Amino acid sequence: MALNTADLCDQLGNTAYVADPMFGNYGGMTAFGGQIATLKVFKNNTLVRAALETPG
């Protein structure tokens, strides 16, 4: 199922936040998918380090 940013913004209105594009195109892939995790940290990267040490 493909979701477009514009469609999500139309559905969610002001509750949608769009992240700045920060990915470079390496290898010709125009799309990707998979499981993600979001961490909210402040001046402590312990959770980031733990997440990076997990497989995947």
C-alpha distance matrix in Angstrom:
0.0 3.8 6.6 10.0 13.1 15.0 12.9 13.0 16.7 17.3 16.1 17.8 20.8 23.3 21.7 19.1 20.4 19.2 20.4 22.4 21.0 22.9 21.3 23.1 21.7 23.4 22.7 20.7 17.2 15.3 12.2 12.2 10.7 12.5 14.6 16.7 19.8 21.5 25.3 27.7 31.1 34.4 37.0 36.1 33.8 34.3 30.8 29.4 31.7 30.8 27.1 27.9 30.0 27.3 25.8 22.7
3.8 0.0 3.8 6.6 9.9 11.9 10.4 10.9 14.3 15.2 14.7 16.4 18.9 21.4 20.1 17.1 18.1 16.5 17.7 19.4 17.8 20.0 18.5 20.3 19.0 21.1 20.8 18.5 15.2 12.6 9.9 10.7 10.1 12.8 15.1 16.5 19.6 20.8 24.5 26.7 30.0 33.1 35.7 35.1 32.8 33.8 30.4 28.7 31.2 30.7 26.9 27.4 29.9 27.6 26.3 23.0
6.6 3.8 0.0 3.8 6.6 8.7 7.1 7.2 10.6 11.7 11.3 12.8 15.2 17.6 16.4 13.4 14.6 13.2 14.9 16.9 16.0 18.6 17.8 20.1 19.4 21.9 22.3 20.0 16.8 13.8 11.2 12.0 11.3 13.7 15.3 15.9 18.5 19.1 22.7 24.5 27.9 30.8 33.6 33.3 31.3 32.5 29.1 27.5 30.3 30.0 26.3 27.1 29.9 27.7 26.9 23.7
10.0 6.6 3.8 0.0 3.8 5.5 5.3 6.4 8.7 10.0 10.8 12.3 13.9 16.2 15.8 12.5 13.3 11.4 13.4 14.9 14.0 17.1 16.8 18.9 18.4 21.4 22.1 19.6 16.7 13.3 11.5 13.2 13.3 16.1 17.8 17.7 20.2 20.2 23.6 25.0 28.2 30.8 33.5 33.6 31.8 33.4 30.2 28.3 31.3 31.4 27.7 28.3 31.4 29.6 29.0 25.7
13.1 9.9 6.6 3.8 0.0 3.8 5.5 5.2 6.2 8.6 10.0 10.5 11.5 13.2 13.0 9.4 9.8 7.8 10.2 11.9 11.8 15.1 15.6 18.1 18.3 21.5 22.9 20.7 18.0 14.6 13.0 14.4 14.6 17.0 18.1 17.3 19.1 18.5 21.6 22.5 25.7 28.0 30.8 31.2 29.6 31.5 28.5 26.6 29.8 30.2 26.7 27.3 30.6 29.2 29.0 25.9
15.0 11.9 8.7 5.5 3.8 0.0 3.8 5.5 5.1 6.2 8.7 10.0 10.1 12.4 13.2 10.2 11.3 9.8 12.8 14.1 14.3 17.9 18.6 20.9 21.0 24.4 25.7 23.2 20.8 17.2 16.0 17.8 18.1 20.6 21.8 21.0 22.7 21.8 24.8 25.4 28.6 30.6 33.5 34.2 32.8 34.8 31.8 30.1 33.4 33.8 30.3 31.0 34.4 33.0 32.8 29.7
12.9 10.4 7.1 5.3 5.5 3.8 0.0 3.8 5.4 5.1 6.3 8.6 9.9 12.9 13.1 10.7 12.7 12.0 15.1 17.0 17.2 20.6 21.0 23.3 23.2 26.4 27.3 24.7 22.0 18.5 16.8 18.2 17.9 20.2 21.2 20.9 22.7 22.2 25.4 26.2 29.6 31.9 35.0 35.4 34.0 35.7 32.4 31.0 34.3 34.3 30.7 31.8 34.9 33.1 32.8 29.8
13.0 10.9 7.2 6.4 5.2 5.5 3.8 0.0 3.8 5.4 5.1 6.0 8.1 10.6 10.0 7.4 9.8 9.7 12.9 15.5 16.2 19.3 20.0 22.8 23.1 26.1 27.3 25.2 22.2 19.0 16.8 17.6 16.7 18.4 18.8 18.2 19.6 18.8 22.0 22.7 26.2 28.6 31.8 32.1 30.8 32.4 29.1 27.9 31.3 31.2 27.7 29.1 32.2 30.4 30.5 27.7
16.7 14.3 10.6 8.7 6.2 5.1 5.4 3.8 0.0 3.8 5.4 5.2 5.3 7.7 8.2 5.8 8.1 8.4 12.1 14.4 15.8 19.2 20.5 23.3 24.1 27.3 28.9 26.8 24.1 20.8 19.0 20.0 19.5 21.2 21.5 20.2 21.2 19.8 22.6 22.7 26.0 28.0 31.2 31.9 31.0 32.9 29.8 28.6 32.1 32.4 29.1 30.4 33.7 32.3 32.7 29.9
17.3 15.2 11.7 10.0 8.6 6.2 5.1 5.4 3.8 0.0 3.8 5.7 5.5 9.1 10.2 8.9 11.7 12.2 15.8 18.0 19.2 22.7 23.8 26.4 26.8 30.1 31.4 29.0 26.4 22.9 21.3 22.5 21.9 23.8 24.2 23.3 24.4 23.2 26.0 26.1 29.5 31.5 34.8 35.6 34.7 36.5 33.3 32.2 35.7 35.8 32.5 33.9 37.1 35.5 35.7 32.9
16.1 14.7 11.3 10.8 10.0 8.7 6.3 5.1 5.4 3.8 0.0 3.8 5.9 9.4 9.3 8.7 12.1 13.3 16.8 19.5 20.7 23.9 24.9 27.8 28.2 31.2 32.3 30.2 27.2 23.9 21.8 22.4 21.2 22.6 22.7 22.0 23.0 22.0 24.9 25.2 28.8 31.0 34.4 34.9 34.0 35.5 32.2 31.4 34.9 34.6 31.3 33.0 36.0 34.2 34.4 31.8
17.8 16.4 12.8 12.3 10.5 10.0 8.6 6.0 5.2 5.7 3.8 0.0 3.8 6.4 5.6 5.6 9.3 11.3 14.9 17.9 19.6 22.6 24.0 27.2 28.0 31.0 32.5 30.7 27.7 24.6 22.3 22.6 21.2 22.2 21.8 20.6 21.0 19.5 22.1 22.0 25.6 27.6 31.1 31.7 31.1 32.6 29.4 28.8 32.4 32.2 29.2 31.0 34.1 32.4 33.1 30.7
20.8 18.9 15.2 13.9 11.5 10.1 9.9 8.1 5.3 5.5 5.9 3.8 0.0 3.8 5.5 6.0 9.2 11.3 15.0 17.6 19.7 22.9 24.7 27.8 28.9 32.1 33.9 31.9 29.2 26.0 24.1 24.8 23.8 25.0 24.7 23.1 23.4 21.5 23.7 23.1 26.5 28.1 31.5 32.6 32.2 34.0 31.1 30.4 34.1 34.2 31.2 33.0 36.2 34.9 35.7 33.3
23.3 21.4 17.6 16.2 13.2 12.4 12.9 10.6 7.7 9.1 9.4 6.4 3.8 0.0 3.8 5.5 7.7 10.5 13.9 16.5 19.2 22.1 24.4 27.6 29.2 32.4 34.5 32.9 30.2 27.2 25.4 25.8 24.9 25.8 25.1 23.0 22.7 20.3 22.0 20.9 24.0 25.3 28.7 30.0 30.0 32.0 29.3 28.7 32.5 32.8 30.1 31.9 35.2 34.2 35.4 33.2
21.7 20.1 16.4 15.8 13.0 13.2 13.1 10.0 8.2 10.2 9.3 5.6 5.5 3.8 0.0 3.8 6.6 10.0 13.1 16.3 18.9 21.4 23.5 26.9 28.5 31.4 33.4 32.1 29.2 26.4 24.2 24.1 22.7 23.2 22.1 20.0 19.5 17.2 19.0 18.1 21.5 23.1 26.7 27.6 27.5 29.2 26.3 25.9 29.7 29.7 27.1 29.1 32.2 31.1 32.3 30.3
19.1 17.1 13.4 12.5 9.4 10.2 10.7 7.4 5.8 8.9 8.7 5.6 6.0 5.5 3.8 0.0 3.8 6.6 9.8 13.1 15.3 18.0 19.9 23.3 24.8 27.7 29.7 28.3 25.5 22.6 20.5 20.6 19.5 20.4 19.7 17.7 17.7 15.6 17.9 17.5 20.8 22.7 26.1 26.9 26.3 28.2 25.2 24.4 28.1 28.3 25.3 27.0 30.3 29.1 30.1 27.8
20.4 18.1 14.6 13.3 9.8 11.3 12.7 9.8 8.1 11.7 12.1 9.3 9.2 7.7 6.6 3.8 0.0 3.8 6.5 9.7 12.4 14.9 17.2 20.6 22.5 25.4 27.8 26.6 24.0 21.4 19.6 19.6 18.9 19.8 19.1 16.6 16.4 13.9 15.8 15.3 18.3 20.0 23.2 24.2 23.6 25.8 23.1 21.9 25.6 26.2 23.4 24.7 28.2 27.4 28.6 26.3
19.2 16.5 13.2 11.4 7.8 9.8 12.0 9.7 8.4 12.2 13.3 11.3 11.3 10.5 10.0 6.6 3.8 0.0 3.8 6.6 8.9 11.7 13.9 17.2 19.0 22.1 24.5 23.2 20.8 18.1 16.7 17.1 17.0 18.5 18.4 16.1 16.5 14.4 16.6 16.6 19.4 21.1 23.9 24.9 23.8 26.2 23.6 21.8 25.3 26.2 23.2 24.0 27.6 27.0 27.7 25.1
20.4 17.7 14.9 13.4 10.2 12.8 15.1 12.9 12.1 15.8 16.8 14.9 15.0 13.9 13.1 9.8 6.5 3.8 0.0 3.8 6.3 8.4 10.9 14.4 16.7 19.5 22.2 21.4 19.2 17.0 15.8 15.9 16.1 17.4 17.3 14.6 14.9 12.7 14.6 14.8 17.2 18.8 21.3 22.2 20.9 23.5 21.1 19.0 22.3 23.6 20.6 21.1 24.8 24.5 25.3 22.8
22.4 19.4 16.9 14.9 11.9 14.1 17.0 15.5 14.4 18.0 19.5 17.9 17.6 16.5 16.3 13.1 9.7 6.6 3.8 0.0 3.8 6.1 9.2 12.1 14.8 17.8 20.8 20.1 18.4 16.3 15.9 16.5 17.5 19.2 19.6 16.9 17.4 15.4 17.0 17.1 18.9 20.2 22.1 23.3 21.9 24.8 22.8 20.2 23.3 25.0 22.2 22.0 25.8 25.9 26.6 23.9
21.0 17.8 16.0 14.0 11.8 14.3 17.2 16.2 15.8 19.2 20.7 19.6 19.7 19.2 18.9 15.3 12.4 8.9 6.3 3.8 0.0 3.8 5.9 8.6 11.0 14.2 17.1 16.3 14.8 12.8 12.8 13.8 15.4 17.5 18.5 16.3 17.6 16.3 18.3 19.0 20.8 22.4 24.0 24.8 22.9 25.6 23.6 20.7 23.3 25.1 22.0 21.4 25.1 25.1 25.3 22.3
22.9 20.0 18.6 17.1 15.1 17.9 20.6 19.3 19.2 22.7 23.9 22.6 22.9 22.1 21.4 18.0 14.9 11.7 8.4 6.1 3.8 0.0 3.8 6.7 9.9 12.4 15.7 15.7 14.5 13.5 13.6 13.9 15.6 17.3 18.1 15.8 16.8 15.7 17.2 18.2 19.4 20.9 22.1 22.7 20.5 23.3 21.6 18.4 20.7 22.7 19.9 18.8 22.4 22.8 23.1 20.3
21.3 18.5 17.8 16.8 15.6 18.6 21.0 20.0 20.5 23.8 24.9 24.0 24.7 24.4 23.5 19.9 17.2 13.9 10.9 9.2 5.9 3.8 0.0 3.8 6.6 8.9 12.0 12.2 11.0 10.5 10.8 11.1 13.4 15.3 16.8 15.0 16.7 16.5 18.4 20.0 21.4 23.3 24.3 24.4 21.8 24.2 22.4 19.0 20.9 22.7 19.6 18.1 21.6 21.7 21.4 18.2
23.1 20.3 20.1 18.9 18.1 20.9 23.3 22.8 23.3 26.4 27.8 27.2 27.8 27.6 26.9 23.3 20.6 17.2 14.4 12.1 8.6 6.7 3.8 0.0 3.8 6.0 9.6 9.9 9.9 10.0 11.5 12.4 15.3 17.5 19.4 18.1 20.0 20.1 21.9 23.6 24.6 26.3 27.0 27.1 24.3 26.7 25.2 21.7 23.1 25.1 22.2 20.2 23.4 23.7 23.0 19.8
21.7 19.0 19.4 18.4 18.3 21.0 23.2 23.1 24.1 26.8 28.2 28.0 28.9 29.2 28.5 24.8 22.5 19.0 16.7 14.8 11.0 9.9 6.6 3.8 0.0 3.8 6.5 6.1 6.6 7.2 9.6 11.0 14.5 17.1 19.7 19.1 21.6 22.1 24.3 26.3 27.6 29.6 30.4 30.3 27.3 29.4 27.7 24.2 25.5 27.1 24.0 22.0 24.9 24.8 23.5 20.1
23.4 21.1 21.9 21.4 21.5 24.4 26.4 26.1 27.3 30.1 31.2 31.0 32.1 32.4 31.4 27.7 25.4 22.1 19.5 17.8 14.2 12.4 8.9 6.0 3.8 0.0 3.8 5.7 6.9 9.3 11.3 11.9 15.2 17.4 20.0 19.7 22.2 23.1 25.1 27.5 28.5 30.6 31.0 30.5 27.3 29.2 27.6 24.1 24.8 26.4 23.5 21.0 23.6 23.6 22.0 18.7
22.7 20.8 22.3 22.1 22.9 25.7 27.3 27.3 28.9 31.4 32.3 32.5 33.9 34.5 33.4 29.7 27.8 24.5 22.2 20.8 17.1 15.7 12.0 9.6 6.5 3.8 0.0 3.8 5.7 9.0 11.1 11.8 15.2 17.4 20.4 20.8 23.7 25.1 27.4 30.0 31.2 33.5 34.1 33.3 30.0 31.5 29.8 26.3 26.9 28.1 25.1 22.7 24.8 24.5 22.3 18.9
20.7 18.5 20.0 19.6 20.7 23.2 24.7 25.2 26.8 29.0 30.2 30.7 31.9 32.9 32.1 28.3 26.6 23.2 21.4 20.1 16.3 15.7 12.2 9.9 6.1 5.7 3.8 0.0 3.8 6.3 9.2 11.0 14.7 17.6 20.9 21.4 24.5 25.8 28.4 30.8 32.4 34.7 35.6 35.1 31.9 33.5 31.5 28.2 29.2 30.3 27.0 25.0 27.4 26.7 24.6 21.0
17.2 15.2 16.8 16.7 18.0 20.8 22.0 22.2 24.1 26.4 27.2 27.7 29.2 30.2 29.2 25.5 24.0 20.8 19.2 18.4 14.8 14.5 11.0 9.9 6.6 6.9 5.7 3.8 0.0 3.8 5.6 7.2 10.9 14.0 17.3 18.0 21.3 22.8 25.6 28.2 30.1 32.6 33.8 33.1 30.0 31.4 29.1 26.0 27.2 28.0 24.6 22.9 25.3 24.3 22.3 18.5
15.3 12.6 13.8 13.3 14.6 17.2 18.5 19.0 20.8 22.9 23.9 24.6 26.0 27.2 26.4 22.6 21.4 18.1 17.0 16.3 12.8 13.5 10.5 10.0 7.2 9.3 9.0 6.3 3.8 0.0 3.8 7.1 10.7 14.2 17.4 17.9 21.1 22.2 25.2 27.5 29.7 32.2 33.7 33.3 30.4 32.1 29.6 26.6 28.3 29.1 25.5 24.3 27.0 25.9 24.2 20.4
12.2 9.9 11.2 11.5 13.0 16.0 16.8 16.8 19.0 21.3 21.8 22.3 24.1 25.4 24.2 20.5 19.6 16.7 15.8 15.9 12.8 13.6 10.8 11.5 9.6 11.3 11.1 9.2 5.6 3.8 0.0 3.8 7.0 10.7 13.9 14.7 18.1 19.4 22.7 25.2 27.6 30.4 32.2 31.5 28.6 30.0 27.3 24.6 26.4 26.8 23.1 22.3 24.9 23.4 21.8 18.0
12.2 10.7 12.0 13.2 14.4 17.8 18.2 17.6 20.0 22.5 22.4 22.6 24.8 25.8 24.1 20.6 19.6 17.1 15.9 16.5 13.8 13.9 11.1 12.4 11.0 11.9 11.8 11.0 7.2 7.1 3.8 0.0 3.8 7.1 10.5 11.5 15.1 16.9 20.2 23.1 25.4 28.5 30.2 29.2 26.2 27.2 24.3 21.8 23.5 23.5 19.8 19.1 21.6 19.9 18.2 14.4
10.7 10.1 11.3 13.3 14.6 18.1 17.9 16.7 19.5 21.9 21.2 21.2 23.8 24.9 22.7 19.5 18.9 17.0 16.1 17.5 15.4 15.6 13.4 15.3 14.5 15.2 15.2 14.7 10.9 10.7 7.0 3.8 0.0 3.7 7.1 8.9 12.6 14.9 18.3 21.4 24.0 27.3 29.3 28.0 25.1 25.7 22.6 20.5 22.3 21.8 18.0 18.0 20.3 18.1 16.5 13.0
12.5 12.8 13.7 16.1 17.0 20.6 20.2 18.4 21.2 23.8 22.6 22.2 25.0 25.8 23.2 20.4 19.8 18.5 17.4 19.2 17.5 17.3 15.3 17.5 17.1 17.4 17.4 17.6 14.0 14.2 10.7 7.1 3.7 0.0 3.8 6.5 10.2 13.1 16.4 19.8 22.4 25.9 27.8 26.2 23.2 23.4 20.1 18.4 20.0 19.0 15.3 15.7 17.6 15.0 13.5 10.3
14.6 15.1 15.3 17.8 18.1 21.8 21.2 18.8 21.5 24.2 22.7 21.8 24.7 25.1 22.1 19.7 19.1 18.4 17.3 19.6 18.5 18.1 16.8 19.4 19.7 20.0 20.4 20.9 17.3 17.4 13.9 10.5 7.1 3.8 0.0 3.8 7.1 10.4 13.6 17.1 19.7 23.3 25.4 23.5 20.7 20.6 17.1 15.9 17.7 16.3 12.7 13.8 15.6 12.8 12.1 9.6
16.7 16.5 15.9 17.7 17.3 21.0 20.9 18.2 20.2 23.3 22.0 20.6 23.1 23.0 20.0 17.7 16.6 16.1 14.6 16.9 16.3 15.8 15.0 18.1 19.1 19.7 20.8 21.4 18.0 17.9 14.7 11.5 8.9 6.5 3.8 0.0 3.8 6.8 10.0 13.4 16.1 19.7 21.8 20.1 17.5 17.7 14.2 12.9 15.2 14.3 10.5 11.9 14.4 12.3 12.6 10.4
19.8 19.6 18.5 20.2 19.1 22.7 22.7 19.6 21.2 24.4 23.0 21.0 23.4 22.7 19.5 17.7 16.4 16.5 14.9 17.4 17.6 16.8 16.7 20.0 21.6 22.2 23.7 24.5 21.3 21.1 18.1 15.1 12.6 10.2 7.1 3.8 0.0 3.8 6.6 10.1 12.7 16.4 18.7 16.9 14.5 14.6 11.0 10.2 12.9 11.9 8.5 10.7 13.3 11.6 13.0 11.7
21.5 20.8 19.1 20.2 18.5 21.8 22.2 18.8 19.8 23.2 22.0 19.5 21.5 20.3 17.2 15.6 13.9 14.4 12.7 15.4 16.3 15.7 16.5 20.1 22.1 23.1 25.1 25.8 22.8 22.2 19.4 16.9 14.9 13.1 10.4 6.8 3.8 0.0 3.8 6.8 9.8 13.4 16.0 14.8 13.0 13.8 10.3 9.6 13.1 12.7 9.8 12.1 15.1 14.1 16.1 14.9
25.3 24.5 22.7 23.6 21.6 24.8 25.4 22.0 22.6 26.0 24.9 22.1 23.7 22.0 19.0 17.9 15.8 16.6 14.6 17.0 18.3 17.2 18.4 21.9 24.3 25.1 27.4 28.4 25.6 25.2 22.7 20.2 18.3 16.4 13.6 10.0 6.6 3.8 0.0 3.8 6.2 9.9 12.5 11.2 9.7 10.6 7.4 7.2 10.9 10.9 9.0 11.5 14.3 14.1 16.8 16.4
27.7 26.7 24.5 25.0 22.5 25.4 26.2 22.7 22.7 26.1 25.2 22.0 23.1 20.9 18.1 17.5 15.3 16.6 14.8 17.1 19.0 18.2 20.0 23.6 26.3 27.5 30.0 30.8 28.2 27.5 25.2 23.1 21.4 19.8 17.1 13.4 10.1 6.8 3.8 0.0 3.8 7.0 10.3 9.9 9.7 11.2 8.8 9.2 12.9 13.3 12.2 14.5 17.3 17.5 20.4 20.0
31.1 30.0 27.9 28.2 25.7 28.6 29.6 26.2 26.0 29.5 28.8 25.6 26.5 24.0 21.5 20.8 18.3 19.4 17.2 18.9 20.8 19.4 21.4 24.6 27.6 28.5 31.2 32.4 30.1 29.7 27.6 25.4 24.0 22.4 19.7 16.1 12.7 9.8 6.2 3.8 0.0 3.8 6.6 6.2 6.8 8.7 7.6 8.2 11.3 12.5 12.3 14.2 16.7 17.8 21.0 21.0
34.4 33.1 30.8 30.8 28.0 30.6 31.9 28.6 28.0 31.5 31.0 27.6 28.1 25.3 23.1 22.7 20.0 21.1 18.8 20.2 22.4 20.9 23.3 26.3 29.6 30.6 33.5 34.7 32.6 32.2 30.4 28.5 27.3 25.9 23.3 19.7 16.4 13.4 9.9 7.0 3.8 0.0 3.8 5.5 7.7 10.2 10.4 10.8 13.4 15.1 15.4 17.0 19.4 20.9 24.2 24.3
37.0 35.7 33.6 33.5 30.8 33.5 35.0 31.8 31.2 34.8 34.4 31.1 31.5 28.7 26.7 26.1 23.2 23.9 21.3 22.1 24.0 22.1 24.3 27.0 30.4 31.0 34.1 35.6 33.8 33.7 32.2 30.2 29.3 27.8 25.4 21.8 18.7 16.0 12.5 10.3 6.6 3.8 0.0 3.8 6.7 9.4 10.9 11.1 12.8 15.0 16.0 17.0 19.1 21.2 24.5 25.0
36.1 35.1 33.3 33.6 31.2 34.2 35.4 32.1 31.9 35.6 34.9 31.7 32.6 30.0 27.6 26.9 24.2 24.9 22.2 23.3 24.8 22.7 24.4 27.1 30.3 30.5 33.3 35.1 33.1 33.3 31.5 29.2 28.0 26.2 23.5 20.1 16.9 14.8 11.2 9.9 6.2 5.5 3.8 0.0 3.8 5.7 7.7 8.5 9.7 11.6 13.1 14.2 15.9 18.1 21.6 22.4
33.8 32.8 31.3 31.8 29.6 32.8 34.0 30.8 31.0 34.7 34.0 31.1 32.2 30.0 27.5 26.3 23.6 23.8 20.9 21.9 22.9 20.5 21.8 24.3 27.3 27.3 30.0 31.9 30.0 30.4 28.6 26.2 25.1 23.2 20.7 17.5 14.5 13.0 9.7 9.7 6.8 7.7 6.7 3.8 0.0 3.8 5.5 5.0 6.1 8.6 9.8 10.5 12.4 14.7 18.1 18.9
34.3 33.8 32.5 33.4 31.5 34.8 35.7 32.4 32.9 36.5 35.5 32.6 34.0 32.0 29.2 28.2 25.8 26.2 23.5 24.8 25.6 23.3 24.2 26.7 29.4 29.2 31.5 33.5 31.4 32.1 30.0 27.2 25.7 23.4 20.6 17.7 14.6 13.8 10.6 11.2 8.7 10.2 9.4 5.7 3.8 0.0 3.8 5.5 5.2 6.2 8.7 10.0 10.8 13.0 16.6 18.1
30.8 30.4 29.1 30.2 28.5 31.8 32.4 29.1 29.8 33.3 32.2 29.4 31.1 29.3 26.3 25.2 23.1 23.6 21.1 22.8 23.6 21.6 22.4 25.2 27.7 27.6 29.8 31.5 29.1 29.6 27.3 24.3 22.6 20.1 17.1 14.2 11.0 10.3 7.4 8.8 7.6 10.4 10.9 7.7 5.5 3.8 0.0 3.8 5.5 5.1 6.1 8.6 9.9 11.1 14.7 15.8
29.4 28.7 27.5 28.3 26.6 30.1 31.0 27.9 28.6 32.2 31.4 28.8 30.4 28.7 25.9 24.4 21.9 21.8 19.0 20.2 20.7 18.4 19.0 21.7 24.2 24.1 26.3 28.2 26.0 26.6 24.6 21.8 20.5 18.4 15.9 12.9 10.2 9.6 7.2 9.2 8.2 10.8 11.1 8.5 5.0 5.5 3.8 0.0 3.8 5.4 5.1 6.2 8.7 10.3 13.5 14.0
31.7 31.2 30.3 31.3 29.8 33.4 34.3 31.3 32.1 35.7 34.9 32.4 34.1 32.5 29.7 28.1 25.6 25.3 22.3 23.3 23.3 20.7 20.9 23.1 25.5 24.8 26.9 29.2 27.2 28.3 26.4 23.5 22.3 20.0 17.7 15.2 12.9 13.1 10.9 12.9 11.3 13.4 12.8 9.7 6.1 5.2 5.5 3.8 0.0 3.8 5.5 5.2 6.4 9.1 12.4 13.7
30.8 30.7 30.0 31.4 30.2 33.8 34.3 31.2 32.4 35.8 34.6 32.2 34.2 32.8 29.7 28.3 26.2 26.2 23.6 25.0 25.1 22.7 22.7 25.1 27.1 26.4 28.1 30.3 28.0 29.1 26.8 23.5 21.8 19.0 16.3 14.3 11.9 12.7 10.9 13.3 12.5 15.1 15.0 11.6 8.6 6.2 5.1 5.4 3.8 0.0 3.8 5.5 5.2 6.8 10.6 12.5
27.1 26.9 26.3 27.7 26.7 30.3 30.7 27.7 29.1 32.5 31.3 29.2 31.2 30.1 27.1 25.3 23.4 23.2 20.6 22.2 22.0 19.9 19.6 22.2 24.0 23.5 25.1 27.0 24.6 25.5 23.1 19.8 18.0 15.3 12.7 10.5 8.5 9.8 9.0 12.2 12.3 15.4 16.0 13.1 9.8 8.7 6.1 5.1 5.5 3.8 0.0 3.8 5.4 5.5 8.8 9.7
27.9 27.4 27.1 28.3 27.3 31.0 31.8 29.1 30.4 33.9 33.0 31.0 33.0 31.9 29.1 27.0 24.7 24.0 21.1 22.0 21.4 18.8 18.1 20.2 22.0 21.0 22.7 25.0 22.9 24.3 22.3 19.1 18.0 15.7 13.8 11.9 10.7 12.1 11.5 14.5 14.2 17.0 17.0 14.2 10.5 10.0 8.6 6.2 5.2 5.5 3.8 0.0 3.8 5.5 7.9 8.6
30.0 29.9 29.9 31.4 30.6 34.4 34.9 32.2 33.7 37.1 36.0 34.1 36.2 35.2 32.2 30.3 28.2 27.6 24.8 25.8 25.1 22.4 21.6 23.4 24.9 23.6 24.8 27.4 25.3 27.0 24.9 21.6 20.3 17.6 15.6 14.4 13.3 15.1 14.3 17.3 16.7 19.4 19.1 15.9 12.4 10.8 9.9 8.7 6.4 5.2 5.4 3.8 0.0 3.8 6.6 8.9
27.3 27.6 27.7 29.6 29.2 33.0 33.1 30.4 32.3 35.5 34.2 32.4 34.9 34.2 31.1 29.1 27.4 27.0 24.5 25.9 25.1 22.8 21.7 23.7 24.8 23.6 24.5 26.7 24.3 25.9 23.4 19.9 18.1 15.0 12.8 12.3 11.6 14.1 14.1 17.5 17.8 20.9 21.2 18.1 14.7 13.0 11.1 10.3 9.1 6.8 5.5 5.5 3.8 0.0 3.8 6.5
25.8 26.3 26.9 29.0 29.0 32.8 32.8 30.5 32.7 35.7 34.4 33.1 35.7 35.4 32.3 30.1 28.6 27.7 25.3 26.6 25.3 23.1 21.4 23.0 23.5 22.0 22.3 24.6 22.3 24.2 21.8 18.2 16.5 13.5 12.1 12.6 13.0 16.1 16.8 20.4 21.0 24.2 24.5 21.6 18.1 16.6 14.7 13.5 12.4 10.6 8.8 7.9 6.6 3.8 0.0 3.8
22.7 23.0 23.7 25.7 25.9 29.7 29.8 27.7 29.9 32.9 31.8 30.7 33.3 33.2 30.3 27.8 26.3 25.1 22.8 23.9 22.3 20.3 18.2 19.8 20.1 18.7 18.9 21.0 18.5 20.4 18.0 14.4 13.0 10.3 9.6 10.4 11.7 14.9 16.4 20.0 21.0 24.3 25.0 22.4 18.9 18.1 15.8 14.0 13.7 12.5 9.7 8.6 8.9 6.5 3.8 0.0
